[in-house]
Amino acid sequence: MKNSDDCTYYTPMEIASMLKMGRDRAYGLFHRSDFPGVKIGHNYIVSKTSFDAWFTSQQGKDAQLKQ
């Protein structure tokens, strides 16, 4: 988790580690229309708050992550 002033965000590699998934699958999340991550230059990031809300909304769903 990276801290920049008051903004806390995750990178795809941190998400991969937290969710115990591969690097490609973590980057694939950023290509989903329902995932709140953004690409800035060559970097993908998602705010902790947005990720937590998205993750909570996914609980109880019976869908697999698609790339």
PDB file of N, CA, C and O in Angstrom, chain B, residues numbered from 101:
ATOM      1  N   MET B 101       0.855  -1.166   0.000  1.00  0.00           N
ATOM      2  CA  MET B 101       0.000   0.000   0.000  1.00  0.00           C
ATOM      3  C   MET B 101       0.899   1.226   0.000  1.00  0.00           C
ATOM      4  O   MET B 101       1.795   1.348   0.835  1.00  0.00           O
ATOM      5  N   LYS B 102       0.658   2.126  -0.932  1.00  0.00           N
ATOM      6  CA  LYS B 102       1.445   3.342  -1.059  1.00  0.00           C
ATOM      7  C   LYS B 102       0.695   4.505  -0.429  1.00  0.00           C
ATOM      8  O   LYS B 102      -0.532   4.580  -0.497  1.00  0.00           O
ATOM      9  N   ASN B 103       1.449   5.408   0.184  1.00  0.00           N
ATOM     10  CA  ASN B 103       0.861   6.605   0.775  1.00  0.00           C
ATOM     11  C   ASN B 103       1.415   7.826   0.069  1.00  0.00           C
ATOM     12  O   ASN B 103       2.631   7.987  -0.036  1.00  0.00           O
ATOM     13  N   SER B 104       0.550   8.670  -0.407  1.00  0.00           N
ATOM     14  CA  SER B 104       0.941   9.929  -1.013  1.00  0.00           C
ATOM     15  C   SER B 104       0.073  10.995  -0.379  1.00  0.00           C
ATOM     16  O   SER B 104      -1.101  11.139  -0.721  1.00  0.00           O
ATOM     17  N   ASP B 105       0.656  11.746   0.548  1.00  0.00           N
ATOM     18  CA  ASP B 105      -0.097  12.719   1.345  1.00  0.00           C
ATOM     19  C   ASP B 105      -1.238  11.996   2.055  1.00  0.00           C
ATOM     20  O   ASP B 105      -0.989  11.094   2.855  1.00  0.00           O
ATOM     21  N   ASP B 106      -2.481  12.374   1.777  1.00  0.00           N
ATOM     22  CA  ASP B 106      -3.626  11.756   2.450  1.00  0.00           C
ATOM     23  C   ASP B 106      -4.265  10.645   1.623  1.00  0.00           C
ATOM     24  O   ASP B 106      -5.237  10.030   2.062  1.00  0.00           O
ATOM     25  N   CYS B 107      -3.738  10.387   0.445  1.00  0.00           N
ATOM     26  CA  CYS B 107      -4.329   9.387  -0.450  1.00  0.00           C
ATOM     27  C   CYS B 107      -3.588   8.066  -0.300  1.00  0.00           C
ATOM     28  O   CYS B 107      -2.366   8.017  -0.438  1.00  0.00           O
ATOM     29  N   THR B 108      -4.307   7.023  -0.025  1.00  0.00           N
ATOM     30  CA  THR B 108      -3.731   5.695   0.094  1.00  0.00           C
ATOM     31  C   THR B 108      -4.243   4.867  -1.077  1.00  0.00           C
ATOM     32  O   THR B 108      -5.442   4.840  -1.353  1.00  0.00           O
ATOM     33  N   TYR B 109      -3.331   4.195  -1.758  1.00  0.00           N
ATOM     34  CA  TYR B 109      -3.739   3.418  -2.915  1.00  0.00           C
ATOM     35  C   TYR B 109      -2.956   2.117  -3.004  1.00  0.00           C
ATOM     36  O   TYR B 109      -1.913   1.949  -2.373  1.00  0.00           O
ATOM     37  N   TYR B 110      -3.493   1.197  -3.812  1.00  0.00           N
ATOM     38  CA  TYR B 110      -2.871  -0.097  -4.059  1.00  0.00           C
ATOM     39  C   TYR B 110      -2.400  -0.169  -5.510  1.00  0.00           C
ATOM     40  O   TYR B 110      -2.988   0.438  -6.405  1.00  0.00           O
ATOM     41  N   THR B 111      -1.339  -0.919  -5.713  1.00  0.00           N
ATOM     42  CA  THR B 111      -0.868  -1.236  -7.058  1.00  0.00           C
ATOM     43  C   THR B 111      -1.376  -2.639  -7.414  1.00  0.00           C
ATOM     44  O   THR B 111      -1.817  -3.375  -6.531  1.00  0.00           O
ATOM     45  N   PRO B 112      -1.318  -3.014  -8.698  1.00  0.00           N
ATOM     46  CA  PRO B 112      -1.742  -4.373  -9.058  1.00  0.00           C
ATOM     47  C   PRO B 112      -0.961  -5.470  -8.328  1.00  0.00           C
ATOM     48  O   PRO B 112      -1.531  -6.502  -7.974  1.00  0.00           O
ATOM     49  N   MET B 113       0.317  -5.257  -8.105  1.00  0.00           N
ATOM     50  CA  MET B 113       1.099  -6.284  -7.415  1.00  0.00           C
ATOM     51  C   MET B 113       0.674  -6.430  -5.954  1.00  0.00           C
ATOM     52  O   MET B 113       0.710  -7.533  -5.410  1.00  0.00           O
ATOM     53  N   GLU B 114       0.276  -5.341  -5.322  1.00  0.00           N
ATOM     54  CA  GLU B 114      -0.209  -5.425  -3.947  1.00  0.00           C
ATOM     55  C   GLU B 114      -1.556  -6.143  -3.896  1.00  0.00           C
ATOM     56  O   GLU B 114      -1.819  -6.918  -2.976  1.00  0.00           O
ATOM     57  N   ILE B 115      -2.401  -5.883  -4.881  1.00  0.00           N
ATOM     58  CA  ILE B 115      -3.692  -6.575  -4.962  1.00  0.00           C
ATOM     59  C   ILE B 115      -3.464  -8.066  -5.185  1.00  0.00           C
ATOM     60  O   ILE B 115      -4.119  -8.899  -4.558  1.00  0.00           O
ATOM     61  N   ALA B 116      -2.531  -8.404  -6.080  1.00  0.00           N
ATOM     62  CA  ALA B 116      -2.209  -9.814  -6.341  1.00  0.00           C
ATOM     63  C   ALA B 116      -1.772 -10.508  -5.060  1.00  0.00           C
ATOM     64  O   ALA B 116      -2.183 -11.636  -4.789  1.00  0.00           O
ATOM     65  N   SER B 117      -0.954  -9.848  -4.286  1.00  0.00           N
ATOM     66  CA  SER B 117      -0.477 -10.429  -3.033  1.00  0.00           C
ATOM     67  C   SER B 117      -1.607 -10.594  -2.017  1.00  0.00           C
ATOM     68  O   SER B 117      -1.724 -11.638  -1.376  1.00  0.00           O
ATOM     69  N   MET B 118      -2.436  -9.564  -1.873  1.00  0.00           N
ATOM     70  CA  MET B 118      -3.537  -9.617  -0.904  1.00  0.00           C
ATOM     71  C   MET B 118      -4.546 -10.702  -1.249  1.00  0.00           C
ATOM     72  O   MET B 118      -5.028 -11.406  -0.361  1.00  0.00           O
ATOM     73  N   LEU B 119      -4.871 -10.843  -2.543  1.00  0.00           N
ATOM     74  CA  LEU B 119      -5.905 -11.777  -2.971  1.00  0.00           C
ATOM     75  C   LEU B 119      -5.334 -13.130  -3.392  1.00  0.00           C
ATOM     76  O   LEU B 119      -6.068 -14.015  -3.831  1.00  0.00           O
ATOM     77  N   LYS B 120      -4.020 -13.279  -3.255  1.00  0.00           N
ATOM     78  CA  LYS B 120      -3.345 -14.533  -3.610  1.00  0.00           C
ATOM     79  C   LYS B 120      -3.689 -14.957  -5.040  1.00  0.00           C
ATOM     80  O   LYS B 120      -4.160 -16.066  -5.292  1.00  0.00           O
ATOM     81  N   MET B 121      -3.435 -14.029  -5.959  1.00  0.00           N
ATOM     82  CA  MET B 121      -3.680 -14.297  -7.375  1.00  0.00           C
ATOM     83  C   MET B 121      -2.432 -13.910  -8.159  1.00  0.00           C
ATOM     84  O   MET B 121      -1.534 -13.246  -7.640  1.00  0.00           O
ATOM     85  N   GLY B 122      -2.394 -14.329  -9.385  1.00  0.00           N
ATOM     86  CA  GLY B 122      -1.252 -14.016 -10.231  1.00  0.00           C
ATOM     87  C   GLY B 122      -1.242 -12.566 -10.685  1.00  0.00           C
ATOM     88  O   GLY B 122      -2.243 -11.854 -10.609  1.00  0.00           O
ATOM     89  N   ARG B 123      -0.075 -12.159 -11.160  1.00  0.00           N
ATOM     90  CA  ARG B 123       0.108 -10.788 -11.629  1.00  0.00           C
ATOM     91  C   ARG B 123      -0.830 -10.452 -12.791  1.00  0.00           C
ATOM     92  O   ARG B 123      -1.440  -9.383 -12.804  1.00  0.00           O
ATOM     93  N   ASP B 124      -0.948 -11.354 -13.761  1.00  0.00           N
ATOM     94  CA  ASP B 124      -1.796 -11.101 -14.923  1.00  0.00           C
ATOM     95  C   ASP B 124      -3.261 -10.943 -14.536  1.00  0.00           C
ATOM     96  O   ASP B 124      -3.964 -10.094 -15.083  1.00  0.00           O
ATOM     97  N   ARG B 125      -3.709 -11.747 -13.611  1.00  0.00           N
ATOM     98  CA  ARG B 125      -5.094 -11.653 -13.165  1.00  0.00           C
ATOM     99  C   ARG B 125      -5.336 -10.325 -12.442  1.00  0.00           C
ATOM    100  O   ARG B 125      -6.385  -9.706 -12.618  1.00  0.00           O
ATOM    101  N   ALA B 126      -4.376  -9.889 -11.635  1.00  0.00           N
ATOM    102  CA  ALA B 126      -4.510  -8.603 -10.930  1.00  0.00           C
ATOM    103  C   ALA B 126      -4.576  -7.455 -11.936  1.00  0.00           C
ATOM    104  O   ALA B 126      -5.402  -6.553 -11.792  1.00  0.00           O
ATOM    105  N   TYR B 127      -3.715  -7.482 -12.952  1.00  0.00           N
ATOM    106  CA  TYR B 127      -3.777  -6.441 -13.980  1.00  0.00           C
ATOM    107  C   TYR B 127      -5.085  -6.526 -14.752  1.00  0.00           C
ATOM    108  O   TYR B 127      -5.618  -5.506 -15.189  1.00  0.00           O
ATOM    109  N   GLY B 128      -5.604  -7.739 -14.923  1.00  0.00           N
ATOM    110  CA  GLY B 128      -6.883  -7.919 -15.606  1.00  0.00           C
ATOM    111  C   GLY B 128      -8.034  -7.224 -14.903  1.00  0.00           C
ATOM    112  O   GLY B 128      -8.987  -6.789 -15.549  1.00  0.00           O
ATOM    113  N   LEU B 129      -7.953  -7.117 -13.583  1.00  0.00           N
ATOM    114  CA  LEU B 129      -9.001  -6.401 -12.843  1.00  0.00           C
ATOM    115  C   LEU B 129      -9.143  -4.968 -13.335  1.00  0.00           C
ATOM    116  O   LEU B 129     -10.251  -4.436 -13.397  1.00  0.00           O
ATOM    117  N   PHE B 130      -8.027  -4.345 -13.683  1.00  0.00           N
ATOM    118  CA  PHE B 130      -8.040  -2.949 -14.106  1.00  0.00           C
ATOM    119  C   PHE B 130      -8.701  -2.760 -15.477  1.00  0.00           C
ATOM    120  O   PHE B 130      -8.996  -1.632 -15.872  1.00  0.00           O
ATOM    121  N   HIS B 131      -8.928  -3.846 -16.190  1.00  0.00           N
ATOM    122  CA  HIS B 131      -9.607  -3.775 -17.484  1.00  0.00           C
ATOM    123  C   HIS B 131     -11.104  -4.078 -17.368  1.00  0.00           C
ATOM    124  O   HIS B 131     -11.830  -4.013 -18.360  1.00  0.00           O
ATOM    125  N   ARG B 132     -11.556  -4.402 -16.178  1.00  0.00           N
ATOM    126  CA  ARG B 132     -12.980  -4.667 -15.963  1.00  0.00           C
ATOM    127  C   ARG B 132     -13.726  -3.347 -15.832  1.00  0.00           C
ATOM    128  O   ARG B 132     -13.216  -2.397 -15.239  1.00  0.00           O
ATOM    129  N   SER B 133     -14.921  -3.290 -16.379  1.00  0.00           N
ATOM    130  CA  SER B 133     -15.706  -2.048 -16.323  1.00  0.00           C
ATOM    131  C   SER B 133     -16.203  -1.743 -14.914  1.00  0.00           C
ATOM    132  O   SER B 133     -16.473  -0.585 -14.594  1.00  0.00           O
ATOM    133  N   ASP B 134     -16.327  -2.757 -14.074  1.00  0.00           N
ATOM    134  CA  ASP B 134     -16.840  -2.516 -12.719  1.00  0.00           C
ATOM    135  C   ASP B 134     -15.729  -2.298 -11.686  1.00  0.00           C
ATOM    136  O   ASP B 134     -16.014  -2.114 -10.503  1.00  0.00           O
ATOM    137  N   PHE B 135     -14.468  -2.317 -12.126  1.00  0.00           N
ATOM    138  CA  PHE B 135     -13.356  -2.138 -11.188  1.00  0.00           C
ATOM    139  C   PHE B 135     -12.953  -0.664 -11.164  1.00  0.00           C
ATOM    140  O   PHE B 135     -12.804  -0.050 -12.221  1.00  0.00           O
ATOM    141  N   PRO B 136     -12.773  -0.088  -9.971  1.00  0.00           N
ATOM    142  CA  PRO B 136     -12.545   1.361  -9.853  1.00  0.00           C
ATOM    143  C   PRO B 136     -11.108   1.825 -10.079  1.00  0.00           C
ATOM    144  O   PRO B 136     -10.801   2.982  -9.790  1.00  0.00           O
ATOM    145  N   GLY B 137     -10.230   0.985 -10.575  1.00  0.00           N
ATOM    146  CA  GLY B 137      -8.842   1.375 -10.782  1.00  0.00           C
ATOM    147  C   GLY B 137      -8.662   2.277 -11.985  1.00  0.00           C
ATOM    148  O   GLY B 137      -9.517   2.336 -12.869  1.00  0.00           O
ATOM    149  N   VAL B 138      -7.547   2.975 -12.008  1.00  0.00           N
ATOM    150  CA  VAL B 138      -7.229   3.878 -13.114  1.00  0.00           C
ATOM    151  C   VAL B 138      -5.790   3.654 -13.563  1.00  0.00           C
ATOM    152  O   VAL B 138      -4.960   3.134 -12.818  1.00  0.00           O
ATOM    153  N   LYS B 139      -5.520   4.056 -14.788  1.00  0.00           N
ATOM    154  CA  LYS B 139      -4.168   4.021 -15.322  1.00  0.00           C
ATOM    155  C   LYS B 139      -3.702   5.464 -15.448  1.00  0.00           C
ATOM    156  O   LYS B 139      -4.364   6.290 -16.077  1.00  0.00           O
ATOM    157  N   ILE B 140      -2.561   5.755 -14.846  1.00  0.00           N
ATOM    158  CA  ILE B 140      -1.983   7.087 -14.928  1.00  0.00           C
ATOM    159  C   ILE B 140      -0.589   6.919 -15.513  1.00  0.00           C
ATOM    160  O   ILE B 140       0.312   6.398 -14.855  1.00  0.00           O
ATOM    161  N   GLY B 141      -0.421   7.356 -16.735  1.00  0.00           N
ATOM    162  CA  GLY B 141       0.842   7.106 -17.432  1.00  0.00           C
ATOM    163  C   GLY B 141       0.994   5.624 -17.662  1.00  0.00           C
ATOM    164  O   GLY B 141       0.168   5.003 -18.330  1.00  0.00           O
ATOM    165  N   HIS B 142       2.045   5.056 -17.112  1.00  0.00           N
ATOM    166  CA  HIS B 142       2.274   3.612 -17.240  1.00  0.00           C
ATOM    167  C   HIS B 142       1.907   2.861 -15.967  1.00  0.00           C
ATOM    168  O   HIS B 142       2.184   1.667 -15.849  1.00  0.00           O
ATOM    169  N   ASN B 143       1.295   3.542 -15.026  1.00  0.00           N
ATOM    170  CA  ASN B 143       1.000   2.944 -13.725  1.00  0.00           C
ATOM    171  C   ASN B 143      -0.493   2.747 -13.513  1.00  0.00           C
ATOM    172  O   ASN B 143      -1.303   3.614 -13.841  1.00  0.00           O
ATOM    173  N   TYR B 144      -0.838   1.598 -12.961  1.00  0.00           N
ATOM    174  CA  TYR B 144      -2.213   1.315 -12.567  1.00  0.00           C
ATOM    175  C   TYR B 144      -2.297   1.462 -11.054  1.00  0.00           C
ATOM    176  O   TYR B 144      -1.432   0.977 -10.325  1.00  0.00           O
ATOM    177  N   ILE B 145      -3.344   2.135 -10.588  1.00  0.00           N
ATOM    178  CA  ILE B 145      -3.564   2.276  -9.147  1.00  0.00           C
ATOM    179  C   ILE B 145      -5.062   2.262  -8.859  1.00  0.00           C
ATOM    180  O   ILE B 145      -5.884   2.522  -9.738  1.00  0.00           O
ATOM    181  N   VAL B 146      -5.393   1.956  -7.621  1.00  0.00           N
ATOM    182  CA  VAL B 146      -6.770   2.029  -7.146  1.00  0.00           C
ATOM    183  C   VAL B 146      -6.711   2.526  -5.706  1.00  0.00           C
ATOM    184  O   VAL B 146      -5.889   2.061  -4.917  1.00  0.00           O
ATOM    185  N   SER B 147      -7.583   3.471  -5.369  1.00  0.00           N
ATOM    186  CA  SER B 147      -7.571   3.966  -3.996  1.00  0.00           C
ATOM    187  C   SER B 147      -8.044   2.869  -3.057  1.00  0.00           C
ATOM    188  O   SER B 147      -8.860   2.025  -3.427  1.00  0.00           O
ATOM    189  N   LYS B 148      -7.527   2.891  -1.849  1.00  0.00           N
ATOM    190  CA  LYS B 148      -7.901   1.886  -0.855  1.00  0.00           C
ATOM    191  C   LYS B 148      -9.402   1.921  -0.608  1.00  0.00           C
ATOM    192  O   LYS B 148     -10.046   0.874  -0.535  1.00  0.00           O
ATOM    193  N   THR B 149      -9.957   3.111  -0.481  1.00  0.00           N
ATOM    194  CA  THR B 149     -11.396   3.254  -0.222  1.00  0.00           C
ATOM    195  C   THR B 149     -12.222   2.651  -1.350  1.00  0.00           C
ATOM    196  O   THR B 149     -13.180   1.920  -1.098  1.00  0.00           O
ATOM    197  N   SER B 150     -11.851   2.957  -2.603  1.00  0.00           N
ATOM    198  CA  SER B 150     -12.586   2.430  -3.758  1.00  0.00           C
ATOM    199  C   SER B 150     -12.433   0.915  -3.857  1.00  0.00           C
ATOM    200  O   SER B 150     -13.397   0.206  -4.147  1.00  0.00           O
ATOM    201  N   PHE B 151     -11.218   0.422  -3.615  1.00  0.00           N
ATOM    202  CA  PHE B 151     -10.997  -1.022  -3.675  1.00  0.00           C
ATOM    203  C   PHE B 151     -11.815  -1.738  -2.613  1.00  0.00           C
ATOM    204  O   PHE B 151     -12.451  -2.753  -2.896  1.00  0.00           O
ATOM    205  N   ASP B 152     -11.802  -1.216  -1.395  1.00  0.00           N
ATOM    206  CA  ASP B 152     -12.557  -1.847  -0.308  1.00  0.00           C
ATOM    207  C   ASP B 152     -14.049  -1.900  -0.622  1.00  0.00           C
ATOM    208  O   ASP B 152     -14.703  -2.909  -0.360  1.00  0.00           O
ATOM    209  N   ALA B 153     -14.588  -0.819  -1.182  1.00  0.00           N
ATOM    210  CA  ALA B 153     -16.010  -0.788  -1.543  1.00  0.00           C
ATOM    211  C   ALA B 153     -16.301  -1.800  -2.656  1.00  0.00           C
ATOM    212  O   ALA B 153     -17.304  -2.512  -2.600  1.00  0.00           O
ATOM    213  N   TRP B 154     -15.427  -1.862  -3.666  1.00  0.00           N
ATOM    214  CA  TRP B 154     -15.611  -2.817  -4.760  1.00  0.00           C
ATOM    215  C   TRP B 154     -15.536  -4.247  -4.232  1.00  0.00           C
ATOM    216  O   TRP B 154     -16.369  -5.084  -4.579  1.00  0.00           O
ATOM    217  N   PHE B 155     -14.539  -4.526  -3.396  1.00  0.00           N
ATOM    218  CA  PHE B 155     -14.364  -5.870  -2.864  1.00  0.00           C
ATOM    219  C   PHE B 155     -15.577  -6.295  -2.045  1.00  0.00           C
ATOM    220  O   PHE B 155     -16.033  -7.432  -2.169  1.00  0.00           O
ATOM    221  N   THR B 156     -16.101  -5.413  -1.219  1.00  0.00           N
ATOM    222  CA  THR B 156     -17.289  -5.708  -0.419  1.00  0.00           C
ATOM    223  C   THR B 156     -18.479  -6.013  -1.327  1.00  0.00           C
ATOM    224  O   THR B 156     -19.274  -6.906  -1.036  1.00  0.00           O
ATOM    225  N   SER B 157     -18.597  -5.273  -2.418  1.00  0.00           N
ATOM    226  CA  SER B 157     -19.718  -5.500  -3.336  1.00  0.00           C
ATOM    227  C   SER B 157     -19.600  -6.843  -4.060  1.00  0.00           C
ATOM    228  O   SER B 157     -20.601  -7.376  -4.540  1.00  0.00           O
ATOM    229  N   GLN B 158     -18.388  -7.391  -4.143  1.00  0.00           N
ATOM    230  CA  GLN B 158     -18.170  -8.668  -4.819  1.00  0.00           C
ATOM    231  C   GLN B 158     -18.448  -9.863  -3.925  1.00  0.00           C
ATOM    232  O   GLN B 158     -18.669 -10.967  -4.423  1.00  0.00           O
ATOM    233  N   GLN B 159     -18.442  -9.664  -2.626  1.00  0.00           N
ATOM    234  CA  GLN B 159     -18.674 -10.769  -1.709  1.00  0.00           C
ATOM    235  C   GLN B 159     -20.101 -11.277  -1.873  1.00  0.00           C
ATOM    236  O   GLN B 159     -21.054 -10.503  -1.959  1.00  0.00           O
ATOM    237  N   GLY B 160     -20.216 -12.568  -1.913  1.00  0.00           N
ATOM    238  CA  GLY B 160     -21.525 -13.181  -2.074  1.00  0.00           C
ATOM    239  C   GLY B 160     -21.890 -13.429  -3.532  1.00  0.00           C
ATOM    240  O   GLY B 160     -22.848 -14.147  -3.818  1.00  0.00           O
ATOM    241  N   LYS B 161     -21.138 -12.842  -4.450  1.00  0.00           N
ATOM    242  CA  LYS B 161     -21.385 -13.098  -5.869  1.00  0.00           C
ATOM    243  C   LYS B 161     -20.701 -14.410  -6.225  1.00  0.00           C
ATOM    244  O   LYS B 161     -19.657 -14.754  -5.671  1.00  0.00           O
ATOM    245  N   ASP B 162     -21.292 -15.116  -7.132  1.00  0.00           N
ATOM    246  CA  ASP B 162     -20.771 -16.424  -7.502  1.00  0.00           C
ATOM    247  C   ASP B 162     -20.041 -16.347  -8.841  1.00  0.00           C
ATOM    248  O   ASP B 162     -19.969 -17.342  -9.563  1.00  0.00           O
ATOM    249  N   ALA B 163     -19.500 -15.180  -9.179  1.00  0.00           N
ATOM    250  CA  ALA B 163     -18.812 -15.011 -10.459  1.00  0.00           C
ATOM    251  C   ALA B 163     -17.318 -15.118 -10.277  1.00  0.00           C
ATOM    252  O   ALA B 163     -16.771 -14.709  -9.253  1.00  0.00           O
ATOM    253  N   GLN B 164     -16.674 -15.662 -11.261  1.00  0.00           N
ATOM    254  CA  GLN B 164     -15.220 -15.728 -11.268  1.00  0.00           C
ATOM    255  C   GLN B 164     -14.684 -14.449 -11.906  1.00  0.00           C
ATOM    256  O   GLN B 164     -15.366 -13.816 -12.712  1.00  0.00           O
ATOM    257  N   LEU B 165     -13.462 -14.076 -11.542  1.00  0.00           N
ATOM    258  CA  LEU B 165     -12.831 -12.913 -12.144  1.00  0.00           C
ATOM    259  C   LEU B 165     -12.479 -13.250 -13.576  1.00  0.00           C
ATOM    260  O   LEU B 165     -11.830 -14.261 -13.845  1.00  0.00           O
ATOM    261  N   LYS B 166     -12.909 -12.398 -14.498  1.00  0.00           N
ATOM    262  CA  LYS B 166     -12.615 -12.606 -15.904  1.00  0.00           C
ATOM    263  C   LYS B 166     -11.602 -11.578 -16.364  1.00  0.00           C
ATOM    264  O   LYS B 166     -11.616 -10.431 -15.916  1.00  0.00           O
ATOM    265  N   GLN B 167     -10.743 -11.986 -17.243  1.00  0.00           N
ATOM    266  CA  GLN B 167      -9.737 -11.059 -17.755  1.00  0.00           C
ATOM    267  C   GLN B 167     -10.189 -10.444 -19.041  1.00  0.00           C
ATOM    268  O   GLN B 167      -9.469  -9.634 -19.624  1.00  0.00           O
TER     269      GLN B 167
END
